[in-house]
């Protein structure tokens, strides 16, 4: 079943723009990952909020992506710009009633 994932990021004070640029680059890479159906960056600069929305063919595809991402250099850069750990929310998309 299709999996939707929302990742909320809280930038360190003064790091919103740097984090937004990095996240946009990372999201562009996600789109080419096997099993990714959609990946978008959600920006709310007036609230100092950044979120990422993904849709995956299934939870296993998202799990494979997380393993791959954790080994990339930009993953460490991302964490240096965060005030808190990312907040992950995952949902199985329902079809019909």
C-alpha positions as CSV (number, residue, x, y, z in Angstrom):
1,X,0.0,0.0,0.0
2,X,1.1,3.5,-0.7
3,X,2.9,5.3,2.2
4,X,2.8,9.0,2.8
5,X,5.5,10.6,5.0
6,X,5.6,14.1,6.5
7,X,8.9,15.2,8.1
8,X,8.9,18.4,10.1
9,X,12.2,20.3,10.6
10,X,13.0,23.0,13.2
11,X,16.0,25.1,12.1
12,X,18.5,26.5,14.5
13,X,17.9,30.3,15.0
14,X,19.3,32.1,12.0
15,X,19.7,29.0,9.9
16,X,16.3,28.9,8.1
17,X,17.6,29.9,4.6
18,X,20.6,27.5,4.8
19,X,18.4,24.6,5.9
20,X,15.8,25.4,3.2
21,X,18.4,25.4,0.4
22,X,19.9,22.1,1.7
23,X,16.4,20.4,2.0
24,X,15.4,21.5,-1.5
25,X,18.6,19.8,-2.8
26,X,18.0,16.6,-0.8
27,X,14.3,16.5,-2.0
28,X,15.4,16.7,-5.6
29,X,17.5,13.6,-5.0
30,X,14.6,11.7,-3.4
31,X,12.5,12.0,-6.5
32,X,14.9,9.7,-8.4
33,X,15.0,7.1,-5.6
34,X,13.4,3.7,-6.5
35,X,9.8,3.6,-5.1
36,X,9.4,7.4,-4.6
37,X,6.1,8.6,-6.1
38,X,6.3,12.2,-4.9
39,X,8.7,14.4,-2.9
40,X,8.0,18.1,-2.1
41,X,9.5,20.8,0.2
42,X,7.0,22.7,2.2
43,X,8.2,26.2,3.4
44,X,6.7,28.6,5.9
45,X,9.4,31.3,6.4
46,X,7.0,33.5,8.4
47,X,6.7,30.7,11.0
48,X,10.3,29.5,10.6
49,X,9.0,26.0,9.6
50,X,10.2,23.5,7.0
51,X,8.5,20.2,6.2
52,X,9.0,17.5,3.6
53,X,6.2,15.5,2.0
54,X,6.9,12.1,0.4
55,X,4.7,9.5,-1.2
56,X,6.2,6.0,-1.6
57,X,5.1,2.8,-3.3
58,X,5.2,1.1,0.1
59,X,6.8,1.3,3.5
60,X,9.7,-0.9,2.5
61,X,10.7,1.6,-0.3
62,X,10.7,4.4,2.3
63,X,12.8,2.2,4.7
64,X,15.3,1.5,1.9
65,X,15.5,5.3,1.3
66,X,16.1,6.1,5.0
67,X,19.0,3.6,5.1
68,X,20.5,5.1,2.0
69,X,20.0,8.7,3.1
70,X,21.6,8.1,6.5
71,X,24.9,7.3,4.7
72,X,25.0,10.5,2.7
73,X,27.2,13.5,3.6
74,X,24.3,15.9,3.4
75,X,22.5,14.0,6.2
76,X,25.1,15.1,8.6
77,X,25.0,18.7,7.3
78,X,21.2,18.6,7.8
79,X,21.5,17.7,11.5
80,X,24.0,20.5,12.1
81,X,21.3,23.0,11.1
82,X,18.5,21.6,13.3
83,X,17.4,22.8,16.7
84,X,15.7,19.4,17.4
85,X,15.4,15.9,15.9
86,X,13.2,15.7,12.8
87,X,9.6,14.8,13.5
88,X,8.6,11.9,11.2
89,X,4.9,11.0,10.6
90,X,4.0,8.1,8.3
91,X,0.6,7.1,7.0
92,X,-0.7,4.3,4.9
93,X,-2.9,5.9,2.3
94,X,-6.4,4.5,2.4
95,X,-8.5,4.0,-0.7
96,X,-12.2,4.3,-0.6
97,X,-14.4,3.9,2.5
